[in-house]
Amino acid sequence: MLNGLWLGFFIVAAVSALVQWLVGGNAGIFAAMVESIFAMAKLSVEVMVLLFGTLTLWLGFLRIAEKAGIVDWLAKALGPLFSRLMPEVPPGHPAIGLITLNFAANGLGLDNAATPIGLKAMRALQDLNPSATIASNAQILFLVLNASSLTLLPVTIFMYRAQQGAPDPTLVFLPILIATTGSTVTGLLSVAFMQRLRLWDPVVLAYLIPGALALGGFMALLATLSATALASLSSVLGNVTLFGLIILFLVIGALRKVKVYEAFVEGAKEGFDVAKNLLPYLVAMLCAVGVLRASGALDFGLDGIRHLVQWAGLDTRFVDALPTAMVKPFSGSAARAMLIETMKTSGVDSFPALVAATIQGSTETTFYVLAVYFGAVGIQRARHAVGCALLAELAGVLSAIGVCYWFFA
């Protein structure tokens, strides 16, 4: 799938360039495409330098949280909820701790770091699966919640914005939080409907109702603020939360007698190993997207969508963010490349770039997660996993567009 998507970018770009040369007389189009390839290769290395630091930093702090028992505490705290949502998983099973750690990595926006942990969790769930090839209910719920990817602190999005020169990288903190909540809630409700989970169970309600009330009250507060105040609040909360989490991990680690420096270095080494494997994928996708843009094919497609949106009487500013949304279900690296390219072309704080960043932070890559997680344990029948995950992804994209009009329009 990813092979076809990447090859398709180049083929579409080649056809577009030939049309512009033979019909439009634009002989310089090929020079522009070649120049774009080298420019994007250079940009890939620049992005990777910061990505190395980001993943190394946060996996270091995450290892402190593990050794301090924060992850185990979360697993115990969420145990009663998971026992209702995943009744086939015994209480205290290792899968619960791994699922919690995976959600923690996703919550920090460390999608690349979350994948190895998620694979361990999926294997642990497979040990409980009576079928070798058919996905269990617990595996489907885990996969859909992974695809919806509740991102509480999207540090990699902040990193991309910082690398592109954003004066305030955390500006999209609240929009992403709201959009990712919409995708996760949609994913949970769709799976609950298909699996007939009893969400009205008193224990489940004891977890969900306080969260829903807190979110509703917070949304009501946000509704009273102007767009300028919303952007300012998002910035403040993003920075306070980011630094507060670091201090929390360090203080609890120190109180639990964890050698925080050694634990940080141990986790940071893992972050370095994760990050170094990403450069080939980033170069491949950024160069493909750069060629697509330079050939005029991407602009041609977006202009068609823009005319349809305009014909419907709607605002068209979000259209330039749609490439990120369209490739996100298939490839995280392609969506990342589209996001970076949108920020570079339109401006890091332009409306399309803000929408694209919010979309990127609101969901995961459905077909990639499906292929990797189920493929790792030999699952061949996904049952209702794909439909529920795509519904969650659609909810995340629509939420991202809507909330950006609320915050930044």
DARAFEN-V334572 format. One record per residue. N is the residue number from 0. OMEGA is omega in degrees with one decimal (none if undefined). Layout:
[[N,OMEGA] [N,OMEGA]]
This chain:
[[0,179.2] [1,177.9] [2,179.4] [3,179.6] [4,-178.4] [5,178.2] [6,179.9] [7,177.7] [8,-177.5] [9,-179.4] [10,178.2] [11,178.6] [12,-179.7] [13,179.0] [14,179.8] [15,-179.8] [16,178.6] [17,178.5] [18,-179.1] [19,-179.9] [20,-174.1] [21,-177.3] [22,-176.6] [23,179.1] [24,-178.2] [25,-177.7] [26,-178.8] [27,-175.8] [28,-178.1] [29,175.8] [30,179.0] [31,-180.0] [32,178.5] [33,177.8] [34,-179.9] [35,179.3] [36,-178.7] [37,179.4] [38,-179.5] [39,175.8] [40,177.5] [41,179.6] [42,179.7] [43,-179.8] [44,178.9] [45,178.0] [46,-177.0] [47,179.6] [48,179.3] [49,179.0] [50,174.2] [51,-178.1] [52,-176.7] [53,-179.4] [54,178.5] [55,-180.0] [56,-171.2] [57,174.0] [58,172.3] [59,178.5] [60,178.9] [61,177.3] [62,174.8] [63,179.3] [64,177.3] [65,-176.2] [66,178.7] [67,178.5] [68,-178.8] [69,180.0] [70,177.7] [71,178.8] [72,177.7] [73,179.4] [74,178.7] [75,-179.4] [76,-178.7] [77,-178.0] [78,179.3] [79,178.7] [80,-179.0] [81,179.5] [82,175.8] [83,-177.9] [84,178.6] [85,-173.5] [86,180.0] [87,177.8] [88,-178.4] [89,176.4] [90,178.8] [91,178.9] [92,-179.9] [93,-179.4] [94,-178.5] [95,178.3] [96,179.5] [97,177.2] [98,178.7] [99,179.9] [100,176.6] [101,178.5] [102,178.1] [103,178.4] [104,176.1] [105,179.7] [106,176.8] [107,179.2] [108,-178.4] [109,-173.1] [110,-179.4] [111,178.1] [112,-178.3] [113,-175.2] [114,179.2] [115,178.6] [116,179.3] [117,178.4] [118,176.4] [119,179.4] [120,-179.9] [121,177.4] [122,177.8] [123,177.4] [124,178.8] [125,176.9] [126,-179.8] [127,-174.8] [128,179.8] [129,179.9] [130,179.9] [131,-172.5] [132,-177.9] [133,-178.0] [134,175.8] [135,178.1] [136,-179.5] [137,178.9] [138,179.7] [139,179.3] [140,178.7] [141,-178.6] [142,-178.2] [143,177.7] [144,174.9] [145,179.7] [146,177.6] [147,167.8] [148,176.3] [149,-175.2] [150,-178.6] [151,-177.6] [152,-172.3] [153,-172.8] [154,-179.9] [155,174.9] [156,176.4] [157,-179.0] [158,178.9] [159,179.9] [160,178.6] [161,-179.0] [162,179.5] [163,172.4] [164,178.8] [165,178.6] [166,177.9] [167,-175.4] [168,-174.5] [169,-176.6] [170,-176.1] [171,-175.7] [172,-177.7] [173,176.9] [174,179.1] [175,179.9] [176,-179.3] [177,-178.3] [178,-179.5] [179,174.2] [180,178.1] [181,-179.5] [182,-178.2] [183,178.5] [184,178.1] [185,178.2] [186,179.6] [187,-178.3] [188,-179.4] [189,177.6] [190,178.6] [191,178.3] [192,-177.2] [193,-176.3] [194,-179.2] [195,176.0] [196,-177.6] [197,179.3] [198,177.9] [199,174.5] [200,-177.0] [201,-179.6] [202,178.9] [203,179.3] [204,179.0] [205,175.5] [206,-170.1] [207,-174.8] [208,177.6] [209,178.4] [210,179.4] [211,179.3] [212,179.1] [213,179.6] [214,179.0] [215,178.0] [216,178.6] [217,178.1] [218,178.1] [219,176.9] [220,-180.0] [221,-178.6] [222,-179.0] [223,-174.0] [224,175.4] [225,179.5] [226,179.0] [227,179.2] [228,178.5] [229,179.7] [230,179.4] [231,179.6] [232,178.5] [233,179.6] [234,-177.4] [235,-178.7] [236,179.1] [237,-178.3] [238,179.6] [239,-179.9] [240,-179.3] [241,-177.6] [242,179.6] [243,179.6] [244,177.5] [245,-179.4] [246,179.7] [247,179.5] [248,-177.2] [249,-177.5] [250,179.5] [251,177.1] [252,179.6] [253,179.0] [254,178.8] [255,177.0] [256,175.5] [257,173.2] [258,-167.3] [259,-179.4] [260,-179.5] [261,178.1] [262,179.0] [263,-179.0] [264,179.1] [265,178.3] [266,-179.8] [267,177.1] [268,176.8] [269,177.6] [270,178.0] [271,179.7] [272,178.7] [273,-173.9] [274,-173.3] [275,180.0] [276,-174.1] [277,-174.0] [278,180.0] [279,-179.5] [280,-179.5] [281,178.0] [282,-177.7] [283,-174.6] [284,179.5] [285,178.2] [286,178.8] [287,179.6] [288,178.8] [289,177.3] [290,179.3] [291,178.6] [292,-176.5] [293,-179.1] [294,-178.0] [295,-176.8] [296,-178.4] [297,179.1] [298,178.9] [299,179.2] [300,-180.0] [301,177.8] [302,177.4] [303,178.1] [304,-178.7] [305,178.9] [306,178.3] [307,179.1] [308,178.6] [309,178.0] [310,178.8] [311,177.8] [312,-177.5] [313,176.7] [314,-172.4] [315,-173.3] [316,-178.2] [317,-172.4] [318,-178.2] [319,176.7] [320,-173.9] [321,177.3] [322,176.9] [323,-179.0] [324,-174.5] [325,-178.7] [326,-176.0] [327,179.8] [328,-173.3] [329,-172.2] [330,175.8] [331,-179.9] [332,177.4] [333,178.6] [334,177.5] [335,178.9] [336,177.9] [337,178.8] [338,-178.6] [339,-179.8] [340,177.9] [341,178.4] [342,-178.5] [343,-176.0] [344,-173.7] [345,-174.8] [346,-171.8] [347,179.7] [348,174.3] [349,-179.2] [350,177.9] [351,-179.4] [352,177.6] [353,177.1] [354,-179.3] [355,178.3] [356,179.3] [357,175.9] [358,-178.9] [359,-178.5] [360,-171.8] [361,-176.8] [362,173.9] [363,-178.5] [364,-169.3] [365,-173.9] [366,175.2] [367,179.0] [368,179.9] [369,-176.9] [370,-175.4] [371,-173.8] [372,179.3] [373,178.6] [374,-177.9] [375,-178.2] [376,174.0] [377,179.2] [378,-179.8] [379,177.6] [380,-176.6] [381,-178.2] [382,-174.7] [383,-176.2] [384,-175.5] [385,-178.3] [386,-179.6] [387,-179.2] [388,179.0] [389,176.7] [390,177.0] [391,179.5] [392,177.8] [393,178.7] [394,178.9] [395,-179.9] [396,-179.9] [397,178.0] [398,-179.1] [399,179.6] [400,-178.5] [401,-176.3] [402,177.5] [403,173.5] [404,178.9] [405,-174.0] [406,-165.3] [407,-176.0] [408,none]]
